[in-house]
Amino acid sequence: MKIKKFASMAAISCVLAVSVVMSSASADTLSDPKSIKFREEAGFSVTPAALEQAKKESENNKSKQLYGVELTEAEAQELFDRQRVPSEIGNKHKQMDSFAGQYIDTKTGILHIGFTNHDPNIQAQILSPLSEKDKERVKFFTAKYTKKELEDREIPLKDFMKTVSPEEFKAFGLVSSGFDPKYNKIRIVVSEKTSGEKIQKIKEIIGEDYALIEVDGEPYQPMARTDRFRPLIAGVKIEKDTAFGNIPCTSGFAVEKSGTNGFITAGHCFNTSQYVWQPEVQAFSTTNRTAKPTAWSGETTTADAAFIPYDDVDALIWENDPVKGELTSVNNIDIGNYIAYEGIINNLQSGPITCVSCTTWTDTSYFDNQIQANMKISGGDSGGPAFVTPNWTTINAAGLATHGSTTSTGISAIWNIKSQLGLTKVLTKP
């Protein structure tokens, strides 16, 4: 991997009021609020000594390239183990009627698994693939409601929102909604402009005891690095021409559809009547023009995506990182795992997953079975490739960053995109 890939994010600095004597290298790390936020969320120390040690060891563990932050060898191993333990346990327990969800505590790395009953035999079966040391990374909790019970509680909200006018739909200010295993509730994120009346209505529809309301920043309004890329890769600027001016988005993964190569991006960026330009629209030339989408997900589906047929593509994420594989189902990820995306506005963003099968809302529609994560998104980032790095060297496609706010991002999962658009596979490189 090329260190340059994430250099722009690491270079962002904002002087913090920290009175401490240390080397200039550590001062640079301290001045990066993204690094501080990442370490605090992961439960890692932000002392000058810890930051200096991370600076020394980060080149050996690829943390700067993968997450845009510097980590020690031990911290890198810790994040790796947080992903490894759930995969060794497997998914059979998730099919049990009493299953109440699971999540990874981002501060401690502990995997919490919930059921509505306490059964030591089930717990022993779940722990059986693990070493004695790894068993200490798992805790069980007893919940009031099953995962299915809570997910069923969200259905009336979707049904109700289908009946309201466009103006009222927007007034609800819904950002995301989905099952939250930690609190054993349906977590509904609304805009800070959402009225108390609308919040109360949401609670009435879902049920007071089932709803956890969170007020977020202003919802991101869907919009639709700036060089010309041929072959075209993921994570770079694309643009469409409208009567209101040129609107930018971000290119997604290179894919194949029934023998035809192309790439994907957010469906709200382009429909089947609009040409996709890279990097920008030209007034008197078609040199930058690629093609119009031939497959579009539409609205209120499980994917916000469009497929653009184009032969000259490569399985790379900006700038030169190869895509090695793809996630195949929701069972590949857990709440608390880290996910990242590349966008033309916010560059590399990463954060812990907060929901693996959310409903995310825009001003006019919603999307089912989305991934939600604690990281920001802005207009122009839409369509950016979202990915996970399970072994610190392999990038696996997870989906497309499509919408969200200054604190959270909704991601259309790659398996849903493939299903909606009829894609054969995500293109990879050896």
C-alpha positions, 0 to 999 in steps of 0.5 A, a space after each residue: 500500500 502507498 502511504 500517500 493514499 491517506 496523507 491528505 487526511 493525516 495532514 489535516 491539522 487544527 491547533 489544540 490548546 495542549 500545554 505539553 513538551 514533546 517532539 514535533 512528530 508527536 505534536 503533529 499527531 496531537 494536532 489531528 482531531 481525527 486521530 484523537 477521536 479515533 483513539 478515544 473511541 477505541 479506548 486507546 490512550 491519548 497521552 503524549 507518550 502513547 502518541 509518540 510510541 504509536 508514531 514509532 510503530 505505525 509503519 510496521 503495522 500499516 495502521 496509518 495506511 488503513 485507518 489514517 491514524 497511527 497505532 502501536 503494534 499492540 493497538 493494531 493487534 487489538 483491533 485485529 482481534 476484535 474482528 477475529 473473535 466474532 468470525 471464529 464464533 460464527 453465526 449459528 447462534 444468531 438464528 436462535 429465537 431468543 437471540 437479542 443481538 450482539 455488539 463490540 464495545 469500542 472502548 474495551 473490545 469486548 464482544 457482548 452477545 444477548 439473549 432473552 433467556 440465560 442458558 449456560 449450555 448455549 453460552 458454552 457452545 458459542 465459546 467452544 471454538 475460542 481459546 481460554 484467553 479469547 473467551 475473556 473477550 466475550 460477555 453475555 447479557 440478558 435482554 427484554 426483547 429479541 432482535 426480531 421483536 424490535 426489528 418488527 417494531 420499526 415496520 409501522 414507522 416505514 408504513 406510516 411514512 409512505 402515507 405522508 406528504 413530501 413536506 411532512 416527510 421532510 419535516 420529520 427530519 429522520 436520519 437513520 433508524 435501526 436495531 440497537 443491541 446495546 440498549 435493546 431498542 430501536 434507535 431513531 436518529 432525527 435532525 436537531 430541527 425535528 419538532 417535539 411533536 414529530 418525535 412524540 409521533 415517532 415514539 407512538 408509532 414504534 412504542 415508547 418502550 421500544 424507541 431510543 431517540 437521538 438528536 443529530 446534526 442537520 441531515 446531510 442533503 444528498 448531492 448528487 480527487 479531482 484529477 482525470 483517472 483512466 482507468 477509472 478507479 474508486 474514490 475519485 470525483 465524478 460529476 453530472 450536468 444539471 440545469 442548476 450547475 454541475 453536481 459532484 459525487 464520488 466513484 464507487 467500486 469497479 464491478 461486472 454485470 453479466 459480462 460487462 465491466 463498469 463502476 457503481 456510485 450512489 443512485 441519488 447521484 445519477 439516474 438512467 438519463 444522466 451522463 456520468 463525467 469524470 472528473 468534471 463536465 466539459 462544455 465543448 468536449 466529451 473527453 471526460 464523459 463515460 456513460 449513462 447508468 443502465 441499472 438504477 436502484 430507485 428509492 425506498 429499496 435496500 440499496 442507493 446505487 447505480 451501475 455505469 457500464 464502462 470498460 476502462 476501469 480498475 479494481 483500485 481505491 484512490 490512490 492505488 490500493 487494490 480491492 481484494 474481496 467483498 463482504 457477502 452478507 450482514 453476518 460478515 460484520 458486527 456492531 463495534 467493528 471499524 469500517 472506512 470510506 473514501 470521499 472527495 470532500 472528507 477524504 478517508 473517514 473511518 469509525 465504528 459500526 453502530 448498526 448493521 441493518 438500519 433503515 436510513 432516511 433522506 428528506 424524501 425516502 428511506 433505504 432498508 438494511 443499511 450499515 450505519 457508522 460513526 463517521 461524518 459525510 458531506 455532499 460530494 462524498 456520496 457513492 464513495 467506496 466503503 470497505 473493511 480491512 479484516 487482516 490489516 492488508 486486505 481491503 474488502 468491499 463493504 458498500 457505498 457511503 450514501 448519506 448521513 450527517 456530520 457524525 454518522 454515515 449510512 452505507 448501502 451494503 454491497 450484497 444489497 447493491 449486487 442484488 438490486 442492480 443484478 451485478 455479477 461481482 466486484 472486480 478484484 486484483 491479485 
